Amino acid sequence: MEHAITLTRCFVLPFIATQSRAGCTALVPNAPSAPGVGRSSASIRCEAISNFLRLPCKRSASGPAPLQSRSIHPISGPCCSASASSIVAEEKIEFEDNKQHTNEGIMHVLFLSNGHGEDTIAVSVLKELMFVAEERGKQVNAVALPLVGVGSAYSRDGIEIVGPSKIMPSGGFIYMDVLQLFGDMRAGLLSLTIEQWRAIVQWLDNTPYSFIIAVGDIFPLALAWLASIHSRRNNNRILQYAFVGTAKSEFYIQDDPDDIKATRKRFHVESLLGGVYLPWERAIMADANCRLVAPRDGFTAEVLKKNLPSYAQAKVYDLGNPMMDGLEPSGALNFLENSEDGHFVTILPGSRAPEVYSNWTLLLKASDEVMSKLYPKVVVYITPIVPSLEPGPFYDSLVEAGWEPYWSLSEHLHSCHAANATCVKEHRNRAELWPANNGLCILQFHKDNAVMLLFRGGFNEASHWAETAMAMAGTGTEQLVGLGKPVFTLPGDGPQFTYAFAEAQSRLLGKSIFLCSGPQSLAMKLSEVLADKASLTAFVENGHKRMGNSGGSRRIAEHIFNIMHRTLT
């Protein structure tokens, strides 16, 4: 996921905050100062956010200016208490022309998300929100602003994008290589951030009957908070927002709390400050206009509740992880049921060019070691390729590594017919093999005791059939672990899947991830795991604990709809 872009873009927020907060009443408590710690990249990011949170606000001598009364009901239980009145101003206001908007019955929602994975999660929640509204006889008009990348997940589903978007050279992973920050700056990162803020303001000014859903990390959350300040100051009305936290988990800084042998916190800046969500992030969540916080797993929700003020704890819910929704297979690979007894291994090289091609080359070396280790068993490699990527480099690397395209899989897969797969000839036009539509197109290769299936999309099929996986990917790896699969990873050259990323991923996902030093060690460990059938149950349990329950999109959508229905109608 691209949440690391936050490191740079938060430096623009003081400028935005200055514009939004001039002459306004303070809405959130001041963030506590960080204790003296090393100047890590994380602490630099934290200091930037802390600075803008402490920007001064003008106060009248008698306190906040009075507003017309309109009570805001909490999700469940009190949202504020009397003890919090000195910290958070009571949010009461009456929307102008409220009667007209109520008669229209339309709820306007803006989704802010910062990364491809976050975009996909936002779309999942958005769709469920539409279903919930339709079931209850209401209408929701949802638009989106992808803060990182071009928002292809939104475009595929016909969701309107209301502001500028752009792919940065780093792909959003500047914390893996800080030098890429300068490339992003030259490509217009700061100006893009300001333009996106202006797009948010324009949407707010033209859409008074509105709600924001921030998906990702502190950056979309901070923008939602600043938008609520702008709405109060400039439009004299409340704007409320919800936060779906996808980027952070307590598992990054704490070991499994149920494992007696590994309960001590690791030494991180976050550990010193009480949890993976830092004080300034918690301050924004505690703001009265933030009505729902949905962390990615139950452990994170539990710790976050303890770290929030008592009046804000009721807004934190463990609703499941939207990443685990919509992973049911379509049955396109059911012909594999007739294959010989063997092992099914999914390969995930990533999704971003050109990094994905170097990852693919490294994983092909690992596949040679695995098939040799498992010989004479047949190994079926299942490789879903992101639809936007060209198949040519994958095809060429396979041929260079000694894999042969062939027209029938009858040697190893007894019933793979032309209706299910495309036959490959060495001199055939590759454009015919990979048509421009989004249909499942399968290319077949073989080498020694292994078969390689390379196809467009189809991650659900690949994850369903996998006994295990070799991966150099982010979201896909997490989903495989959530489905109970052990995953073996190799650090690459980046900018995404470096050793730092892979190591952090292994902390997040625990015992289901095996971070290997090279192809040979990967093959050895993979063969050991496949031979130990008793360990498979442990992977299922760990995946459920680390990635949460499915159905999260629906539950989040229901909570958000209830909030919107109470406050916008």
Buried (B, 14 or more C-beta within 10 A) or exposed (E): BBBBBBBBBBBBBBBBBEBBBEEBBBBBBEBBEBEEBEEEEBBEBBBBBBBBBEBEBEEEEEEBEEBEEBEBEBBEEEBBEEEBEEBBBEBBBEBEEBEEBEEEBBBBBBBBBBBBBBBBBBBBBBBBBBBBBEEEEBEBBBBBBBBBBBBBBBBEEEBEBBBBBBEBBBBBBBBBBEEBBBBBBEBEBBEBBBBBBBBBBEBBEEBBBBBBBBBBBBBBBBBBBBBBBBBBBEBBBBBBBBBBBBBBBBBBBBBBBEEEEEEEEEEBBBBBBBBBBBBBBBBBBBBBBBBBBBBBBBBBBBBBBEBBBEBBBBBBBBBBBBBBBEBEBEEBBBBBEEBEEBBBBBBBBBBBBEBBBBBBBBBBBBBBBBBBBBEEBBBBBBBBBBBEBEBEBBBEBBEEBEBEBBEBBEEBBEEBEEEBBBBBEEEEEEEEBBEEEEEBBBBBBBBEBBBBBBBBBBBBBBBBBBBBBBBBBBBBBBBBBBBBBBBBBBBBEBBBBBBBBBBBBBBBBBBBBBBBEEBBBBBEBBBEBBEEEEEBEBBBEBBBBBBBBBBBBBBBBBBBBBBBBBBBB
